[in-house]
Amino acid sequence: MTPGLTVIPISTYDEHARHVARHLREHDRAEVTATGGGTPENAVELSVLVSPGESYAVVNNAGEPLSLLGCSNMVLGTEGSPWMLATDGAERHRRAMIQIGLAYTRYLRDRYTRLWNVVHVDNHPSIRYLLTIGFEVHEQVIVLPNGGRVRLFDMMGK
């Protein structure tokens, strides 16, 4: 798909998912904690579980997993909730990760009437990425029951 990176479908909490959970970048680790996702391992496993047929590992030429991405069905399957969890290695392939994000978002927009999820207010790398691939990140801060602070991001389907 993109030079130097390969996108591999995954359906379980496999070795790719375990690697990403163990090496989750600090911003994503903080987001998991702030949103009540438990440990990185719990968050990764749940993300893959709620996204049957829509979970992927992005690996480099050496086979090292750099990120996981997917989308869970919401609202009777008409809306999707895209997500991505990444390692620091994903930052070293920023341009390729953007290409993958753009392609995956185009694919999802053909399947869903709306895409939406939340991002932690302090996860600036993810906010920049979301804006770059075309999502609107809303200014309003939502305070979760556990005190975590997030912002809604969304995009209409085609």
Secondary structure, DSSP 4 states (H G I P E B T S, - for coil): -BTTEEEEEE-SS-HHHHHHHHTB-HHHHHHHHHTT--SHHHHHHHHHHTSTT-EEEEEETT--EEEEEEEEEETTTTEEEEEEEEBHHHHTTHHHHHHHHHHHHHHHHHH-SEEEEEEETT-HHHHHHHHHTT-EEEEEEEEPTTS-EEEEEEEE--
